[in-house]
């Protein structure tokens, strides 16, 4: 019983960590895409 509790706790921590990393990665990639689009738009002005 105690072994299951420890395993479930570890899995929960892993799930939370993976979710946080995925969200952070998505946010950074969205910002990166926006900066890239802005750079393309500025290069077309010339």
PAZAPA-4460 file (N, C-alpha, C; in steps of 0.05 Angstrom, whole numbers, plus 32768, in hexadecimal, padded with zeros to 4 digits):
% residues 46
    n_x    n_y    n_z   ca_x   ca_y   ca_z    c_x    c_y    c_z   seq   type   mol
   8011   7FE8   8000   8000   8000   8000   8011   8019   8000     1      X     A
   8025   801A   8011   8037   8031   8013   8047   8034   7FF9     2      X     A
   804E   801E   7FED   805E   801F   7FD4   804D   802C   7FBE     3      X     A
   8033   8026   7FBD   8022   8032   7FA9   801F   8050   7FAD     4      X     A
   801E   8058   7FC6   801C   8075   7FCD   8035   8084   7FC4     5      X     A
   804C   8079   7FC9   8065   8085   7FC0   8066   8087   7FA2     6      X     A
   805F   8071   7F94   8060   8070   7F77   804C   8084   7F6B     7      X     A
   8034   8086   7F77   8021   809A   7F6D   802A   80B6   7F72     8      X     A
   8037   80BB   7F88   8042   80D6   7F8D   8057   80DD   7F79     9      X     A
   8069   80CB   7F73   807E   80D0   7F60   8072   80D5   7F44    10      X     A
   805F   80C5   7F3D   8052   80C9   7F23   8043   80E4   7F21    11      X     A
   8037   80EC   7F37   8029   8106   7F37   803D   811D   7F34    12      X     A
   8054   811B   7F42   8068   8130   7F40   8073   8130   7F23    13      X     A
   8077   8119   7F17   8081   8118   7EFB   806C   8124   7EE8    14      X     A
   8053   811E   7EEC   803E   8129   7EDB   803C   8148   7EDD    15      X     A
   803E   8152   7EF6   803E   816F   7EF9   8056   817C   7EEC    16      X     A
   806E   8170   7EEF   8086   817A   7EE4   8085   817A   7EC5    17      X     A
   807B   8164   7EBA   8079   8163   7E9D   8065   8177   7E92    18      X     A
   804F   817A   7EA0   803B   818E   7E98   8046   81AA   7E98    19      X     A
   8055   81B1   7EAD   8061   81CB   7EAF   8075   81D0   7E99    20      X     A
   8086   81BC   7E93   809A   81BF   7E7E   808C   81C1   7E63    21      X     A
   8077   81B2   7E5E   8069   81B4   7E45   805C   81CF   7E41    22      X     A
   8050   81DA   7E56   8043   81F4   7E55   8058   820A   7E50    23      X     A
   806F   8209   7E5E   8084   821C   7E5B   808F   821B   7E3E    24      X     A
   8093   8203   7E34   809E   81FF   7E19   808A   820B   7E05    25      X     A
   8070   8206   7E08   805C   8210   7DF6   805C   822F   7DF6    26      X     A
   805E   823A   7E0E   805E   8258   7E11   8076   8264   7E03    27      X     A
   808E   8258   7E07   80A6   8262   7DFB   80A5   825F   7DDD    28      X     A
   809B   8249   7DD3   8099   8246   7DB6   8086   8259   7DA9    29      X     A
   8070   8260   7DB7   805D   8273   7DAE   806A   828F   7DAC    30      X     A
   8079   8297   7DC0   8087   82B0   7DC0   809C   82B1   7DAA    31      X     A
   80AA   829B   7DA7   80BF   8299   7D92   80B2   829C   7D76    32      X     A
   809B   8290   7D72   808D   8292   7D58   8085   82AF   7D53    33      X     A
   807C   82BD   7D68   8073   82D9   7D65   808B   82EA   7D5F    34      X     A
   80A2   82E6   7D6C   80BA   82F6   7D66   80C3   82F1   7D4A    35      X     A
   80C2   82D8   7D41   80CA   82D1   7D25   80B8   82DF   7D11    36      X     A
   809E   82DF   7D16   808B   82ED   7D04   8091   830B   7D04    37      X     A
   8097   8316   7D1B   809D   8333   7D1C   80B7   8339   7D0D    38      X     A
   80CB   8328   7D0F   80E4   832C   7D01   80E0   832A   7CE2    39      X     A
   80CF   8318   7CDA   80C9   8316   7CBD   80BB   832F   7CB4    40      X     A
   80A8   8338   7CC4   8099   8350   7CBC   80AB   8369   7CBB    41      X     A
   80BE   836B   7CCE   80D0   8382   7CCD   80E4   8380   7CB6    42      X     A
   80EC   8368   7CAE   80FE   8365   7C98   80F0   836C   7C7D    43      X     A
   80D6   8369   7C7C   80C7   8370   7C64   80C4   838E   7C61    44      X     A
   80C7   839D   7C76   80C3   83BB   7C75   80D9   83C8   7C64    45      X     A
   80F1   83BD   7C66   8107   83C9   7C57   8100   83C9   7C3A    46      X     A
***
